[in-house]
Amino acid sequence: KYYSKKYARIFFSKDHLACHWKDDAFYGYQFLNGVHPSMIRNCPHLPSNFPVTEEMVQPFLETGTSLKQEIQKGNIFLCDYKSLEGLPTRVVEGKSLPLTAALCLLYLDTAGTLKPIAIQLGQEPSEKCPIFVPSDPELDWLLVKIFVKNADSVIHQIISHLMKTHLLAEVFAVATMRHFPDVHPLYKLLTPHFRYTLQINAAARRALLGRLIDFNLQSTPGLEGIIELLRRHLAETTYSSLCLPDNIAERGLQNIPNFYYRDDGLKLWTAINSFVRAMLGLYYPTDDEVSGDAELQRWIQDIFTKGFLGNSSSGMPESFITVEAVVKFVTMVIFTTSAQHAAVNSGQFDYYSWFPNSPLQLRKAPPTTKGLVTMDTILETLPNIGDTVSFIISSLVLYKKYMDSVVLGSYPEERFCEPAAKRIIENFQKELSSIEERIITRNASLEVPYCYLKPSEIENSVSI
């Protein structure tokens, strides 16, 4: 219905996405369990620059309630793309590509369904930047949702994927190789999680990272915009935002139902944390061993100063005093380079291959007046065929599993020779198997299974 034959020929994604990408319920579902579960947060009060009124959204709430009541109940959620405001974008055929610093308000009903109820395609409301709602003309609503997903895709690829997994892995890996001798327990523990970052040959590593960067360079911001966006987010990145339990709590997402990324991720975080605590307990029985380890202190100081530019407001540790502090930080490192990377990478082909669902590039400016969008408007806004095919192929490459993949919990180089350390690794592998079984059982009853955090699908190291 919505696409000409020339577009239909190049879309080859899974049937569910192709059939349901326009549905508001599936649209909302993706903010929780799609390839980018990192933006949505609870909305305890409406931002002053997003003047949604009761009258605007009342028809989309359940009978007998109000926007104010639903906010108080914790059932209103927000995706705010303010970091994109004023970002320079690529110039194509003499025109800068559009990119909106959108705001999207979502409502969770009593059935546990999350749907968008209001969208503003900019940070400053005005006659030229109206608030769109689901009762607006069908094509208006479809197009503004596409613009929100364009903003979401840019943040996903450049920040949540490239910066917060790949580039962070570079920071951790370089500091590890720089400060720990190969007999140090943290060298033995961490280097398997940097396998693709530093332990394959330099040419291959550059090719892998280069392919990801090239993919991002094709997106709306281009090189200049990417650099500026990285600057903005690095300045705002906090330690707690990299620690999943803290991140979930800060975003107010502890109780939202059907949030499988949270459920599976917290199980994995707990398993990794227990594994790290047991392993480090062999080498740091007391806090004195931590504070007295000069190599460990230089390692974290290097990460703080070189990776996070000495930004004290980030909450990143500058030194370690307790065993527990080291355990938490190492848990974060392993989780980031394995599970978190899987969560934001493994589903790329699933959600990007039907390109209108997650467009990294749009060509036509967003609508400023309601009722004027036509199918031609949408087709003119979407990327041309050549760019679309390029993005789809790139998403397939990023999705690809390599023949030499090593799954989470595997330590094939056997750097630890102590019997106690080997038992701890075996126990970790058993816990991962238990988590896998629980995920498989849960998924059997889901229309759209969430598989990205199945331990058998998680690589031990960031790859691509």
PyMOL commands that set and color helices and strands:
alter all, ss='L'
color gray80, all
select helices_A, chain A and resi 5-8+15-20+24-33+54-60+67-73+82-84+138-179+185-199+202-217+222-236+239-242+244-250+260-281+287-291+294-307+312-314+323-345+348-352+355-357+375-381+385-399+419-443+455-457
alter helices_A, ss='H'
color red, helices_A
select strands_A, chain A and resi 41-42+76-80+91-92+95-96+103-108+114-120+131-132
alter strands_A, ss='S'
color yellow, strands_A
deselect
rebuild
show_as cartoon
